[in-house]
Amino acid sequence: MNVYLDGIGVFGPGIADWAAAIGLLRGERPFDCAANLPAFNVACLPATERRRAGTSVQLAVDLAAQAITAAGIDPTLPAAVFASTSGDTHVLTDICAALASKDRLISPMRFHNSVHNAAAGYWTIAQRNREPATAVALHTLTASAGLLEAATQVVTEHTPVLLVIYDIPFPPPLSAVEPILTVFGMSFLLQPEQTARSVARLSICLVAGNEACAPMSPALEALRSGVPAALLLPLLTALAEPAPRVQTVVVPYVAPHALAVGITPLAPGAVAL
């Protein structure tokens, strides 16, 4: 499947956007997982929704806005795929604790934010976007599943698709059994045809085997292995290279398959006729 990449978003410790991520991915400055998180940009949400939204939703909305802005596309146009292993882990933990308590009372607002497609709902309602929105989860392989789902929709429906991949850690006690290193996410705006904003053509397919990704710095490798949403870091690293080149990145998927992503760099503004 061939799709075109028009916009990228990234958020994590010390990373507010794709521009900030490039230097880290190139090794020009070290990544520090303990760095402070930038403030979320959720200006597109109404004030009431901003107060209701938890960290997971704010992260997803920030990432969605980044990719949309970079692609220069009307936010009402693309379909969306939101991929997260567990959604709002804080709300889920609170609900589990409430169910284990004597009164077992759950706030309706907490339940409202517990559903896996909460972030998709906040985003699409705020943008008045009536296109299909899909919520995807596949445990540690969620990022690969999200990319495959988004690319499939682009090709089969011939429509732009916004892909948002995001995770936040569980608080105790669930953090002991489902550890997620830190808050992290990435986003992509994918198009069925090349546009003036396209930075690369991505050729995506399933392949046999479990070919390992090229090693990154220890800090970035810890992020990749410690946060499911960071599984596609090798793809971001390839896209961030100062001298873009044709290459293929292979990332894990459900055995016995892996997901191969062929990257063909494009010069923004040069649309093939």
N, C-alpha and C positions, 0 to 999 in steps of 0.2 A: 504494500500500500504506500502510495506517495502522497504526502501532505506538505504544506508550506508553513514555515514558522514565521509569524509576523511580530510576535511580542513575547517577552520573557519577564517574569517577576520572581524575586527571591526574597526570603525573609528569614532571619535567624539571629543568633548572638552577634552583635556588631555588624549586622548586614541589614540595611534598610531597603535595598533594591538591587537590581541586576548590576547597575554601575558599581555599587560597593562590593558586589560579589566577585567581579572580574579580577580585581587585584589579588584577592585571596586565592582564587582558582588558578591564577598564573604563578603563584608562589612569590608575588612581589611583597606581600606582607603576611605574617602568620595568622592562622585562624585560632581564636581563643574561645573555646566553648563556654568559658565562664564570663565572657564579655556581657555587658548589659544589653538587654533587648531594646531596640529603638521603639519609639512610640508608634502605635498602630495608626495608620491613616484610614479612618473609617468615616470620613466626612460625607460620603454618599449616603450613609444611613441617617434617617430622621433622628432627632434628639432622643425621643422615647426609645427607639430601637437600640441606639448606642448604649443607653443605660441598661437595657435588658441583655445585651449581647455579652457572652463570656469570652474568654481568651480564644477559644477555638474558632468561634464565629468571627471575631475581629481579625484573627490571623487570615482566615479564608477570604474575607472581604477585602482586606489590604492586598493580598496576592492577586485576587481577581481584578481589582482596579489597576494594579501595576501592568498586567498583561494587556488589558483593554487600552490603557493610555499609550503604551508603547506601540501597539498595533494601529492606533488612530482609528478605531472602529466604533460605531455607535453601539453602546452597551445593550441596546434592545435587540440587536440582530443575532448574536451567536447563541447556539445551544450551549449547554454547560455540562461538564462532568466534574463532580467534586469527589475526590478520592482521599479517604482517611481511614486509618485502621480502626479507630474507636470513637471518632467525633469528640464531643465535649467530655473528656475524661473526669473533670472535676464534678460535673453534674451527675455522671454515672456513679461515681464514688459516693456522693451525697445520697443518691437514691438507694443504693445498696445499704448504706448505713441506716437510712430511715426504715427500710424494710426489715432490718435486723433489730430495730428498736421495739419497745413495748407498744407504742401507739400506732406505728407503721403509717404515719401521715406523710403524704408527699405534696409539696406545693405544686399547684397547677403550672406555675411558671417554670419550675424546675423540670417538670415533665415535658413541657413545651420545648425546652432546649435540649432534652435528652435524645430526641430522635436523630437518626443518622443524617437525615437530609436537612437539618436545621440551618446550616450555613447556606445551602442552596436556596432555601426559602427566604432568608434574610436578603441575600443578594438579588434574587430575581424580583422580589416585591419592591425593593428599594429602586431598582432600575426600570421597573415596569416592563420587565422582559417576560414575554409569554411563550418563549421557545422552550422545548423540552429540557429538563434538568435531571441528570442521573446522579445518584449517590452510589459509590463503589467502595467495597472493602474486601481485601484478600490477605488479611494479617500482614506478615512482613513483606509480601509481594504486592501490596496495594498499589504502589506507584507504577509498577509495570502493568498491572491490570487496568489502571486508569488511563495510561497512555494508549494501550491497545484498544480500549473502549472508545476513547476520543477519536483516534485515527479511523476506527471502523465507522463511526458516525459521520466523520468528514467525507469519507469515500462513498459510503452507501447513500447518504442523504444529500451529498454535494452542498454542504453548508458549513460556515465557519463554526468552530467549536472552541469554547473556553475550557481549558483543563486546569483545575486547581488541586494540588496535592499538599496535604498539610497534616501535622500531628503535634500534639502537646503531651507532656508527661502525665502519667497518673500520679495523684498524691498517694501517701500511705493509706492503707496497707497494700493496695493493689499494685503499687509501684514495685513491690518485691517480687511479684509473679509476672508482671508485664512491664518491664523496665523500658522507658523511652528517655533517651539522654537529655533532650532539651526541646524547646519550641523551634520548629523548623518547617519550611514549606517552599514550594516553587510553583510557578504557573506558566502556562503556554497558551498563546492564541494561535490556533491552527486553521489554515485555509485550504480549500480544495484546489485553488488555482494560485499561481504566483501573482503577487501584488507589488506595488511600489514600496511596501514596507517589508517584504519578505527578506529574511536574512539567511535562510537555509531551506533546502528541500530535505525532508526526512523520509527515508524509505524504510518502512517498518514491516518486519515479518518474524514469524516464529521459526526457530532453528532447533535442531537436535543438539543435545549436550548441555553442559553447564560451564562453558568457557569463562574463566575468571577475568574480571575487569583489570585493566592496568593499575598498578599500585599508585596511590596518591600519598601525600604527606601523612605522617602518623595522625595528626589532628583531624584532617579531613577524612581519613579512613575510619577513625573512631566515630565521626559524625555519620558517615555512610552506613556503618554497621550498627550504630546505636539508635538511629531514628529511621523507621520505615519510610518516611516521606523523603529521606535523603538518598534512597536507593538509586536514583537517576543522577547522582552527582557526577559520575563519569561522562554523562551526556552534557551536563553544564560545563564541565572542564574542557571538553572538546570544542564546544561552542565559544568558549572564552579565549581560545588560543590567539595570540597576537597575529599569527600568519595562518589564517583559515585554510584548511585543506580537506580534500575528500578523504573520508575515513569511515570506519564502522565501529560502533560501540555495542558490545553485547552485555546485557544486564540479565539478572536471574528472573526466571518465571517458573511456572508450575512444572516440575520434573515430569517427563524427561526433556522438557523444552526450555529454551532461553529466548529472550527477545533481542533481535538484532536491529539496530537503528543505524542505517546508512546516512551519512551527513554530506550533503553537497552545498558548500557555501555559495551564497548569492550576494551580489552587490545591491543593496537597497536602492530603489529607484530605477533599476534596469529590469524592466518587465519584458520577458520573452514574448515575441509575437507569434 
